[in-house]
Each structure stands twice: as structure tokens, then as C-alpha cells.
Amino acid sequence: MSERGVVVDKPYTRLSQKQIELIDKTSLELLENPGILCFHEESVSLLEKAGASVKATREGEHEAWWVSIPPKVVKKALETVPSKITLGARNPENRVVLDAKGTRVHFGSGSETNYWLEVEPETFSSKKDGHERVFPVIKRKRGSLEYLCRSAHLGEQLENLDFFIRNVNVQDDDITTDNKDVNIFFASLNNITKPVVGGIADYDQLEKVVAMAEIIAGGKEELVKNPIVSFITSVIKSPLQVVAETAEKLVSIARLNLPVVISTSPQGGSTAPIDEMGMVAQVNAEALTGIVINQLANPGAPVIYGAVPVRARMDDLHDMYGVPEFCHYTMACAQMARYYQVPCYSTSGVGDAKVPGIQASVEKMFTYTAVPMAAPDLVHYAFGLLDKTQTFSPDQAVLDNHQIGMAKFLYRESGIKEEEADRTKKMIQEVMNSPYRMYARYARKMLRRGDIFAGFPFEGESEDQDQTLLKVNERLKELEAREPQYLSEEVCNRIFKEVPGLLPRLNPYSK
């Protein structure tokens, strides 16, 4: 099995060992006092049986419980968490191995955006001189199943995308609460052979999605060995509240023995402290809460420490991703996950800008070069996101794919090695004894071997116009024109026969 992703040489350690231990101590104290406010009775029962103190209360019309979790309960649960987890894939070569003791980083898509940004080149004439120029015209469209299929197919072609989280919120007229989950998971699985990760909107749909995955994988046991679907649960409502329906999903997924992300996403300045100490301590406490419930439901179940902290704009309380604090939060959380030897799910590549351009590129490259240097196992939101997490742009995804390639090159280990010294001396001696004293032929060899970066592929020929987006759009069309790697006709027909709720128009083999 080949390994996707990139190894980060000498990960950046923002926190010292003393600071890590301080965060750990503070988080554990928070889980004891004030504890968590839990709305899920079974989770409360599991925690109480493990040694937590429980006090019943009410929140409006809802039953709830204050749960004080002692440190020994958390530490015992952490002992059973596997440090190594495999995210399966239709193509075994695309499997992703997460190792909390390693430093390999994997990049993926993410966020169920409401809008799809379509770029259409159009020709315009200058009123001054009549000179014609082609400009990219951007059109914003509502998300649909068609766009989700297109984004999954594009993800299959992008060499730096290692796993796929749906990035389009489908809003078709024939999509309802009762059929949304099965259709979006099928649309993803049918168009990409890489790991598919996602949340379940309706608990009642979990069984259908798993049944579909079992058909594709070849059975229940085969799915556990090759989990072609993994799940995300936002089980925590910040600050420190366990959501009933999501906790129900978390417990069920744990007992299915399938990988699940505990995703906690507080907003600094509103639902979490804005300072780094306060934010990281709370995120850590929330992630540990989900991990403990998961392990109490099924010790040894594959679980992932998910940290997606953001910062609030203090004028309107909207999210801010393109700020330094965002990197501080996420890098520190990646270190905490490694401290507990739990695989980590992190974030980079979100642009606050609404359209592709200079602002988007600066914000994205800033987080691409910072956050992955802390070596989280998974980095989601990395492809095509704009306007926080409201818009997906396939053109931006193509550009991001190249920018991630540049960042991955940056993470490489140093080439300064003892064994290189003799080669270097020989090369310089040969050049100095030549009539031209040029290194071009040596550089070309390195370029062909991939030892040096090839450069930016979207340069335009115009001297008075930035043609980057036009070139990116040409590349997008080339990628989208490639033949989709659909599931086999036999598998598709069996899925449509046995899994209720699927829309016939999604079957590529339907007459």
C-alpha cells in the first residue's frame, strides 16, 4: 500500500513541554469544574458508570445533566485510543494512514458550502481603443447534486488532495431530510476513489449510508478493514455542551468500529475565549470529552481529535480564518493531539475573500505554510473555499492544489547531508574547469528528477493583464474532461436496489 501525504521534517513546536502540560492540567480541571452540560442520557450513563459525578438539571424544555469528569476517567479512556488509524478508499493505493506518532500530513477538502462559483471567460472591447481582452466573469450559483458530483470528480484528479469531504450543500428540489445523506454519500463515493469523510445530518440515515458502504467494500468485516467512509461528529456545542442527537451518532459509529472525527469549532470572542491559552484549553477539553464518550461506548474504536477553532470579527462576530490567531490555535491543538498520541484533524486554506484573487492567495498560503508545519494528520478545508466557508470555487481548488504542492516542497527535509559533500565538490570543480562556468546542465537534471520546484504553471503572456485565473480555468476544463471512475454497474444496481432513498438520476447506468 502506497502512502499519500507528505512527511514534515522537524515539525514546528509552538508549545514547550511545560506549556503542553499546563494546557492538559487546565483542561482536565475544567472537565471537573464546571464540567460539561450533557443533553444525551446514554453518554451521561456511560460517564457516570466510569466514575463521573452527575447532577440532573433542565435547560428550557430539555432534560440535561451537569457531568463532572475526573482526570482518571479521561486518562483511562486515552489509553485505549489507537494511535494509528487507516482511512480506507475504493482504490487501495489511495488509503490514508494516520499515525499520531509520525509527522505525515494529508490534505483534503471540506465544508458544505451554499454557493458554487463558476468562472466563465468572456471577451470585452475597450471603449478607448477597441482593443479586445478576455476576462474571467464570475457567477455565483446555488449548490446542487450536479456540482457535488463535479467537485468529487475534480478531487479525484488533484494529486495533492488526499481525502474528500463534501464541499457543496445540495439544495435540489428533490432532496429532503429523509434522503439527503444517502444521496450525498453516493454522489461522493461514485465519483472519487479516495477516502470519503463526512457528517450525517439525520441519525436515521446512518444505517443506510453504512449499508451502501458495505456493498462497495464487500461486506461488514471488509468495511471495518477498509473503511471507505469515515464520519465527522460535531458532538460539542461550545462552550462544553454535549448535543443529544450528535452524541447518539457518535456512540453508534463507535460501536460500528468505523473512524470518526470529534470536531469542535468554538469561535474565539463569542463561544470561547479569544486568547490562545483560553481557546486551546477549551478546545482541548471539548475534544477530550468526545474522545472519552467514544471510548466508553467501544474501547479501542478509531477516533480522531478534531480541532477547528476560529476567531470572531469583533465588529459583526463573523468567523475570521485569515488571521494569525487562527494559526496559533490550530498549531497548538495539533501539539496537544500528539501529546495524547491521538490522530489529529486540523484546518488550513480557508480564505475570507469572496472571490479568487490576491487576498485569497495571501490568506491561503499563509495558513498552508504555517498550520501543516505542526504536522497534524489531516488538514481539511484546504481546497477551493472562499468567503469563510460559504463558497466553493473549482477554479480556486485547482490553484490551491498547486499552492499546496509548493507548501509541501517547503516542508522537505534539508538537503545538507554528509553524503552530498563529495558530489557538491566534484560538481563545482567540473564547472570551474569548464569554459562557460555554468551550472545549467546540473540544474536541468535536478528539475527532471523533481529535486527542485518546477515553478508556477499559470503564467499568462499578457504584459498588462493578470491571466492567472484564465489559465487556471483552462486547466480545470482539462481535468473535468477526464473519464470518471464510477462504481461498477453491478455494484451501482445493487445499491439502488437495496438502499432506499437514492435518486435514480444519480445512477450512471440507468437507461
N, C-alpha and C positions, 0 to 999 in steps of 0.2 A: 504494500500500500504506500503510495507516494504521500508526501506531506505538503499541504498547502501552507500559505502564510509566509512570514519572514521572521528570522531569529534576530532579536535586538541585542547587539553586543553591549555588554555593560549597561544595563538599564539605569535610567536616572532615578536616584533615590531622593525624593523631595524631603521625606521624613527621616530623621535619625531613629535608631532603635529606641532611644528614650522617648521620643515623640510618639512612636507607634504604640509603645506600652502605655503611654498616657491616654491616647485615644481609646485603646482597649479597656483600660480601667474606667474611664469616664462613661463609655457606652454601657458597660456591664452595670455600673451604678445607676444609670438611667433606667435600665430594664428592671431594676429592683424598685426604684423610686424616681419618677412617679409610676413606673411600669408601663404596660400597654393597655389600651382600651380595645377590647376584642368583642366583635359582634357575631362570632362564629362559635356556636356551642361545642361542636366536636373538637375544635382547636383548644378551647378552654379546658375540656375534659382531658385531652392529651397532655396539656401543660400541667394541670393540677396533679394528674397521676405521676408525672415526672418529678414533682416536688415544688411546683409554683404555688403561691398563695393567691386565692381567688376571692373577689368580693362582687356580688351582684349589684347592678345598678340599672338605670333606664336612661336612654337618650331619646327624648321625644316619645315616639310610639314604639321604639325598638328596645328589645332586651339587649343588655350589654354587660360586660364583666371587666372590672379592673383586675389585671393579672400582674403580679409581682414575680419576676423570673429571677431566681438566684443564679449567681455565676456558675455554680456547679452544673446546673441544668444545661446552660449554653455550652460549657466546655465538654460535657459528655456527648452532646449532640455533634459537636465538631469532630469528635474522634471517629465517627462513623462516616463522615463525608468523604467520598472518593476524590483524591487529588487529580485523578486522570479520567477524562470523560471523552467519548467519541460521539461526534455528531455525524450520523450516517448520511448517505447520499445514494441516489439512483445509480450513479456511476461510482463504483468503489474508489476510483482514483481521486474523487473529489471529496472524500471524507475529511473531516476536520478533527484533529486530536487536540484536546485542551489538556494542558499539563501545568498545574499550579506551581510545580517545582521547576518548570522551564521558563523560557523567555520568548516563546514563539507567539507572534501576533497575527490575528486573522481579521480581515476587513469584510464588512457586509453592509447591506442596505438597511432601510428601516424607516419607520413612521408612516402611518396610514394617512397620507396627505389627502386633502379635499380637492386639490387642483392639479391638473396636468398642464405643463407649459409646452406648447407646440411652437417650434421655430419654423417659419416659412420664408425663404429668401424671396424678395421682391425687388424689381428694377424701378428706380426713380430717376427722373431727369431734373437737372439743376435749372432753376429759373433764370440764373445769371448767364450761363454759357451753354446750356443744353446738354452738358456732359452727363452721360448715364452712369449710375452706380448701383450696385446690388447691395441691399441692406437686409439684415435679418429682422423680420417682423414677428413679434412675439404675441401669441394668442393664448389666453387662459381658458381652460375647459374643465368641466366637472369630471371627477373620477368615474371610471366605469370598468366593467369586467374586461372589455377590449383593451383598455390601457394597462390593466394589471397583467394580462397575458403578454402584452408587448414589453412591459418592464421586466418580467421574468425571463423572456426570451433574450432581451438585451443583456441581463445579468449573466446568462449562460455564456455570452461572447466576451465579456470583460474579464481579462486574465487576472486582474487584481481583486476581483470580487470573489470571496471565499465562501460566503453563505448568504442566503436570501431571506430577508424579512419583507413581507409585502409592503409596498410603498405607495399604494393607491387605495383610497377609500372608495369602494364600489358603490355607486348610487343609482344603479339601473332601476327602472320601474318594477321589474320582476324579482328584485332582491328584497327579501324580508328578514325579520329576525329569525324565522324558522328555517331559512335555507342559506343564510349568508356565509356561515363558517364553512360548510361543505363545499360551496362553490369557490370561495377564495382559496381554500387549500388545494382543491383540484386544479384551479387555474395556475397556481404556482407550481405544483408537482408535475403537471403535464408539460410545462414549458422550460423547466430547468432541471439539470441533473446534479446540482449541488445541494448541500443541506438546506432544508426549508425550516424556518423557525417562525413561530407566530403565536399570538394570543387567541383565546377562544372567547367570543363575545357572549355566547349563550351556553350555559353549562350543559343543557340537554343535547347540544350538538357534539360534545366531546366524544361520545361513543361512536358517532357516525364518522367523524374525522379519523379516529383510531382504526375503525374497521376498514376505511379506504386505504390507510397506510399499510395495514396488514396484508391487504390484497396485493399491493405493489411490492412490498418487501418479501412476500412469500409465506406469511404466517405470523402468528403471535410471537413465537420464540425468535423468529428471524428478525422481526421488527425490533425487539429488545437488543439483539446483537448488532443490527444495522438500523438505528433509529432515524429513518429518513425524515421524520418530523420531530421537532423539539418544540417546547412551549415556553411562553412568557406569561408570568402572572404578576400583575401589579397588586399584590396582596395587601400592601400597606397604603393607607391613605394618610399622608403626612399631616400633622406630626403623630407618629406612634399609635396608629389605629389600624386594626385588622378588619378588612372588609369581608362580610359574611360570604357572598357568592363567590368571590375570588379565592377565598380560603378553601371553599368546597372544591373548586377546581384543583387547587394546589395539592390537597390531600389525595384526590383521585388520581392525579398524574403521578404522584409519588408512588402510589400502590400499583400503577401500571409499569413502574420501573423505567420510565422514559425521562430524558433530560428536561429540566425546567429551570428557567431563569427567575430568580426573585428580583423583580425590578422595582426599585424605589427611586422616586423622582421628585424630591421636595424642591421648592423654589426658595432660594435664599432671599430673605427680606419679607417673606409672607408666611409660608408654611414651614420654614426652617430659619435658623439664624443665618445672617448674611456673612459673618466672619468665618474663616476657614476652620477654626477649632470647633465652633458650634455646629457648622454644617456637617463636617466629617464625622463628628461624634454621633450626630443624629442619624445620618445615613447609615453608618456602621451598625448602630443599634437596630435600625429598621431591617437591614439586610439579615442580620443575625436572627431576628425574630422569625422571618420567613424560613430561614435555613433550619432553625430548631423545630418548627412545626412540620416541615418536610421530613426531617429525620425521625421525629417521633411517630409519624404516620408510617414510615417504612425505612428503618435504619439501613444505610448504605445506598439509598436511592441517589441517582445522579442529579446534583443540584448546583446551580451557578450563582455566585454572588453578583447581583446586578446593581450598579450604581449609575444613575443618570441625573445627577444634581445640576440644577440651573440657577442662574441669578436673575432676580427681578429687576426690571427697569423701575426706578423709584418714582417716575412721573405717572406711569399708567399700569404698573405691575405686570406687563407682558414679559415673556421669557427673554433672556439675553444669552446667546451662545458664543458670540464672537468677542468675548471679553477675557482678560487674563484670569479672573477669578474662576471661570468655568474650568480652565485647565488645572488650576490649583486643586479644586475639589476632586476632579476625576483622577488626577495622578496620585493624590493621597489615598483615595479609595482603592486604587489598584494595589498599592502597597499593603493596605490592610488585608485585602483578599489573599495576597501572597503570604502574609504573616500567619493567616489561619490555614494556609495550604488548600484553599478553595478556588477553583477556576473563576475568572473574573470577566464580566460583561461590562464594557465601557462605551464611551461615546467620543467621536470627533467628526469633523467635516460638515457640521451644520452651518449654514450661512444665514445671518439675519437679513441680508439683502433679498429683495423681492425678485430680481432678475439676474441672469448671468452677467458678470462684468468684473470690474476692478475690486469693488467692495467684497463681492462673494469670494473671489480668488484669494484675497488677503486673509479674510476670516477663516476660510477653509484651510489654507496652507499653514496658517498659524497653529491651528489645532492638530493638523496632520503631523506636524513636526514636533509638537510638544507631547500630547497625550500618549501616543504609542511608544514614546521613549521610556515610559514607565512600565511597558511590557504587559498590559492586560491581555488576556487570551483572545477576547472578542472585542472588536471595535465596530459598533453599529452606527447607523445614521451617516455612513461615510460616502454615499453615492447619491448625487442629484438633488439633495434637499436645499430648498430656498425658503425665505420668509419664515424663519424658525423651522417649524415642521409642518407648514401649511401647504407647501407646493413641491411637486416633484418635476424635475426637468430632465428628460432623457439626454438632451444635449449636454447639460451640466454633468450628468453621470459619466458621459464619455470623457469630458475634460477632467473630472475628478479621478477617473481611472488612471489617467496619465500622471496626475499630480500625486496620487498615492504611490505610483511607481517611482517618482522622484524621491518621495519621502522614504520609501523602502531602501533606496540606494543610500540615502543618508545614514540609515541605521547600521550599515555594514560595518563589520569589524575592520580595524586598522590594517592596512597592507604593509605596515612597517614590521618586518619579521627578519629573523636571522638568516633564513634561507634565501631571502630576496637580496641580500647584500652583494653576493658574488655576481648575480645576474645584473644588478644595477651597475656595478663597477665595469663589467665587461661591455655593457651597452654604451656607457659614457666613453670608455676608451675607444670603441669602434667608431663612434660619432666624431670624436676629436681627431681621429686618424683619417677621416674621410674628407673629400674636397669641399663638401657643402655644409657639414656640421649641422645637420637637421635630424630631428627625431621622428619625422612624419611616418616612416615605414613601420617603426615600432608602435607608434600610436594607433595606426590602422589595424595592426594585428590585435591589439588590445580591444579595439572597438568591435571587431568581428567576434571576439571571444566573449563579449559582454562585460569586460572588465572595467570599461568606462561608459558613462552615460551617453546615449546617442544624441540627446538634445530634444528640443521642443518640436513636435511634428506638425503643429498647426500654424506655421508661419505663413502669412499672406504675401503676395507680390506687390501690393499697392504701397506707395510711399506716403499717401495722405489719408489712409483709412485702416483701422484695425480690422483685419479679416478673420480673426481667430474663430469667432462663432460660426462664420460661414464655412470654414474648413472643418470645424467640429461637426457641423450638420451634414457635410458630405460623408464624413466617417460614420456617423450614426446611420445613415441610409445604407451604407455598405454592410454594416453589422446586422441591421434589421432584415436585410435581404437574404441572409443565410437561412438554410433549411432548418426548421425547428426539429428538435429531438423529442417528439411526442412519445408518450407511453404506447406500448404495442396495442394493436386493435383488440386483441383478446383481453388484455387487462382492462382497457377502457370499457369495453362492452360489459365485462363482469362488474366493474364498479358501478356503471349506470343501472345495472340490473339489481344489484344488492344494496346500494346506498341510496336511500330516499332523499329527495330534495334537490338533486342535481338538475341543472337546466340543460335540456338536450342540445341546445346550440353550442355548448362547450365541448361536445364530443367531436373530435376532428374526423371521425369515421362515419358520422351519421349521414344518411342519404339526404 
